[in-house]
């Protein structure tokens, strides 16, 4: 059966690579970016689910939450601005994903059908991030915890959930970060000697979406060149 897939954050980098990878399979894909739906509001996430469901003839089989923001937020910033950045990051990276996960689980329950969720988290969920990115690390740790909770709660209904935790990946967002932090020093912390490519992450996502055995539900998979091992 053709798999209907919703992918967020698909305009570039990891999301675009995921969409390309999955387009080679027996799939129909609804891939969106921030230009299509504003995930900084609850209504934006709700509208996205409704739009995807309508576009995919009322059925979504796989949800891939990849959308995220990575804002610099030093503790020296004005407190109101610092809090705003926290709230915005948590909304886009975690709450919007939670809304979509909830809609997906409810959809599969109502249809009595299986489903899969793949959440793109981060190495930062376990290792933490820079002093300017408390909020980013916290949002990704929340995504990992949410994934595990969904996996434990709904496995008997054949609703499966996986999280993937990349380290630095060769995307526009990572390029900017590497340049601002002294790329050579950061690369020295990666035993592999390079950052991951989006296509490598996409290969892991495609496996979880289409081929991973059900007993893998709840798995959190790392792809960081051994820069952090658990």
RAKA-V191668 format. One record per residue. PSI is psi in whole degrees, 0 to 359 (* if undefined). OMEGA is omega in whole degrees, -180 to 180 (999 if undefined). D_LAST is the distance of its C-alpha to the last C-alpha in Angstrom with 1 decimal. Layout:
psi=PSI omega=OMEGA d_last=D_LAST
psi=PSI omega=OMEGA d_last=D_LAST
This chain:
psi=137 omega=177 d_last=36.6
psi=132 omega=-179 d_last=35.9
psi=130 omega=179 d_last=32.7
psi=124 omega=-169 d_last=33.3
psi=132 omega=173 d_last=30.4
psi=126 omega=179 d_last=30.0
psi=126 omega=175 d_last=27.8
psi=160 omega=179 d_last=27.6
psi=45 omega=-170 d_last=27.2
psi=14 omega=-175 d_last=28.7
psi=335 omega=-177 d_last=31.0
psi=177 omega=172 d_last=28.9
psi=226 omega=-175 d_last=25.6
psi=314 omega=-177 d_last=22.9
psi=317 omega=179 d_last=25.3
psi=321 omega=179 d_last=28.2
psi=322 omega=177 d_last=26.2
psi=313 omega=-179 d_last=25.1
psi=319 omega=179 d_last=28.8
psi=315 omega=-178 d_last=30.0
psi=315 omega=-176 d_last=27.6
psi=341 omega=179 d_last=28.6
psi=344 omega=179 d_last=32.3
psi=353 omega=-179 d_last=32.6
psi=182 omega=177 d_last=32.1
psi=82 omega=-172 d_last=34.5
psi=160 omega=163 d_last=33.7
psi=130 omega=-170 d_last=35.3
psi=134 omega=171 d_last=33.3
psi=99 omega=-175 d_last=33.8
psi=127 omega=-174 d_last=31.9
psi=162 omega=176 d_last=32.5
psi=180 omega=-180 d_last=31.9
psi=339 omega=178 d_last=32.6
psi=337 omega=-178 d_last=36.2
psi=319 omega=-178 d_last=36.7
psi=138 omega=-179 d_last=35.4
psi=102 omega=-178 d_last=34.6
psi=4 omega=176 d_last=31.4
psi=359 omega=175 d_last=32.0
psi=151 omega=177 d_last=34.2
psi=321 omega=-178 d_last=33.8
psi=326 omega=179 d_last=36.8
psi=318 omega=178 d_last=35.3
psi=319 omega=179 d_last=32.5
psi=317 omega=178 d_last=35.1
psi=323 omega=179 d_last=37.4
psi=312 omega=179 d_last=34.7
psi=313 omega=-178 d_last=34.1
psi=318 omega=179 d_last=37.9
psi=320 omega=179 d_last=38.5
psi=315 omega=-180 d_last=35.9
psi=317 omega=179 d_last=37.3
psi=318 omega=-179 d_last=40.8
psi=330 omega=-176 d_last=40.1
psi=31 omega=174 d_last=38.4
psi=36 omega=173 d_last=41.3
psi=7 omega=-178 d_last=39.9
psi=127 omega=173 d_last=36.8
psi=126 omega=-178 d_last=33.1
psi=331 omega=-174 d_last=30.8
psi=131 omega=176 d_last=27.5
psi=128 omega=177 d_last=26.3
psi=108 omega=179 d_last=23.9
psi=103 omega=180 d_last=23.2
psi=343 omega=-176 d_last=22.5
psi=140 omega=178 d_last=24.9
psi=160 omega=175 d_last=23.8
psi=157 omega=-175 d_last=25.1
psi=85 omega=-175 d_last=23.7
psi=140 omega=172 d_last=26.4
psi=128 omega=-174 d_last=26.8
psi=75 omega=-177 d_last=27.5
psi=150 omega=-178 d_last=28.1
psi=344 omega=178 d_last=28.8
psi=353 omega=-179 d_last=32.2
psi=159 omega=172 d_last=33.3
psi=138 omega=-172 d_last=36.0
psi=320 omega=180 d_last=34.6
psi=319 omega=178 d_last=36.0
psi=321 omega=180 d_last=34.5
psi=316 omega=179 d_last=31.1
psi=320 omega=178 d_last=31.2
psi=318 omega=180 d_last=32.4
psi=320 omega=175 d_last=29.5
psi=309 omega=-176 d_last=27.1
psi=319 omega=-180 d_last=29.1
psi=316 omega=-179 d_last=29.4
psi=315 omega=179 d_last=25.7
psi=323 omega=180 d_last=24.8
psi=309 omega=-176 d_last=27.7
psi=314 omega=-172 d_last=26.9
psi=329 omega=-173 d_last=23.1
psi=305 omega=-175 d_last=22.9
psi=316 omega=179 d_last=26.3
psi=319 omega=177 d_last=27.7
psi=321 omega=179 d_last=24.8
psi=319 omega=178 d_last=25.3
psi=315 omega=-180 d_last=29.0
psi=321 omega=177 d_last=28.5
psi=316 omega=179 d_last=26.1
psi=313 omega=178 d_last=28.8
psi=319 omega=-179 d_last=31.5
psi=312 omega=-179 d_last=29.8
psi=315 omega=179 d_last=29.2
psi=320 omega=179 d_last=32.8
psi=312 omega=-178 d_last=34.1
psi=325 omega=177 d_last=32.6
psi=316 omega=-178 d_last=33.8
psi=326 omega=-180 d_last=37.2
psi=354 omega=-176 d_last=37.4
psi=50 omega=-177 d_last=36.0
psi=157 omega=177 d_last=33.8
psi=162 omega=177 d_last=30.2
psi=160 omega=180 d_last=28.0
psi=139 omega=175 d_last=24.6
psi=132 omega=173 d_last=22.6
psi=116 omega=180 d_last=20.0
psi=126 omega=178 d_last=18.7
psi=105 omega=-179 d_last=17.5
psi=230 omega=-177 d_last=15.2
psi=153 omega=169 d_last=13.3
psi=329 omega=-179 d_last=10.4
psi=339 omega=178 d_last=12.5
psi=330 omega=-178 d_last=11.8
psi=321 omega=-174 d_last=8.6
psi=343 omega=-171 d_last=9.7
psi=180 omega=-179 d_last=13.3
psi=198 omega=-177 d_last=16.1
psi=165 omega=177 d_last=19.4
psi=342 omega=177 d_last=22.0
psi=358 omega=-171 d_last=23.9
psi=42 omega=173 d_last=21.4
psi=314 omega=-173 d_last=20.5
psi=323 omega=179 d_last=21.9
psi=311 omega=179 d_last=19.9
psi=317 omega=-180 d_last=16.5
psi=320 omega=-179 d_last=18.0
psi=323 omega=-179 d_last=19.4
psi=327 omega=173 d_last=16.2
psi=320 omega=176 d_last=14.4
psi=323 omega=179 d_last=17.6
psi=320 omega=178 d_last=17.4
psi=314 omega=-180 d_last=14.1
psi=321 omega=178 d_last=15.8
psi=317 omega=-180 d_last=19.0
psi=314 omega=-180 d_last=17.6
psi=321 omega=-179 d_last=16.3
psi=316 omega=178 d_last=19.6
psi=316 omega=-179 d_last=21.6
psi=315 omega=-178 d_last=20.0
psi=327 omega=-174 d_last=20.8
psi=334 omega=-169 d_last=24.2
psi=11 omega=-179 d_last=25.7
psi=323 omega=-179 d_last=24.4
psi=341 omega=177 d_last=27.7
psi=10 omega=-178 d_last=29.5
psi=34 omega=171 d_last=27.6
psi=113 omega=-170 d_last=26.0
psi=151 omega=-179 d_last=22.5
psi=139 omega=-179 d_last=19.7
psi=149 omega=173 d_last=16.7
psi=141 omega=177 d_last=14.6
psi=131 omega=-174 d_last=13.6
psi=89 omega=175 d_last=11.7
psi=153 omega=163 d_last=13.3
psi=216 omega=175 d_last=13.2
psi=136 omega=179 d_last=16.8
psi=146 omega=-174 d_last=19.0
psi=76 omega=176 d_last=22.6
psi=171 omega=178 d_last=24.4
psi=320 omega=-179 d_last=27.1
psi=316 omega=-180 d_last=24.9
psi=322 omega=178 d_last=22.5
psi=315 omega=-179 d_last=25.5
psi=320 omega=-179 d_last=27.1
psi=314 omega=179 d_last=24.0
psi=317 omega=-180 d_last=23.6
psi=322 omega=-177 d_last=27.4
psi=341 omega=-176 d_last=27.5
psi=6 omega=-178 d_last=24.8
psi=85 omega=-171 d_last=25.8
psi=320 omega=-176 d_last=24.1
psi=319 omega=-179 d_last=24.2
psi=320 omega=180 d_last=22.2
psi=320 omega=179 d_last=19.5
psi=330 omega=179 d_last=19.5
psi=341 omega=180 d_last=19.2
psi=359 omega=-180 d_last=15.7
psi=107 omega=-177 d_last=14.7
psi=328 omega=179 d_last=14.8
psi=336 omega=177 d_last=16.3
psi=4 omega=178 d_last=19.0
psi=163 omega=175 d_last=19.5
psi=164 omega=179 d_last=18.4
psi=154 omega=175 d_last=17.9
psi=147 omega=179 d_last=21.1
psi=325 omega=-179 d_last=22.0
psi=330 omega=178 d_last=23.1
psi=317 omega=177 d_last=19.7
psi=318 omega=-179 d_last=18.3
psi=324 omega=178 d_last=21.5
psi=320 omega=178 d_last=21.1
psi=319 omega=179 d_last=18.0
psi=315 omega=-179 d_last=19.9
psi=321 omega=178 d_last=22.9
psi=313 omega=-180 d_last=21.2
psi=323 omega=-176 d_last=19.9
psi=324 omega=-169 d_last=23.3
psi=336 omega=-169 d_last=25.5
psi=341 omega=-176 d_last=24.1
psi=135 omega=179 d_last=21.0
psi=148 omega=-177 d_last=22.1
psi=329 omega=-179 d_last=22.5
psi=349 omega=176 d_last=20.3
psi=352 omega=-177 d_last=17.3
psi=141 omega=-176 d_last=18.2
psi=355 omega=-178 d_last=15.6
psi=144 omega=173 d_last=12.9
psi=116 omega=-172 d_last=10.6
psi=132 omega=-179 d_last=10.3
psi=146 omega=172 d_last=8.9
psi=88 omega=-172 d_last=11.6
psi=17 omega=178 d_last=11.4
psi=25 omega=-179 d_last=12.6
psi=21 omega=176 d_last=9.5
psi=342 omega=170 d_last=10.3
psi=124 omega=-180 d_last=6.8
psi=144 omega=-177 d_last=3.8
psi=* omega=999 d_last=0.0
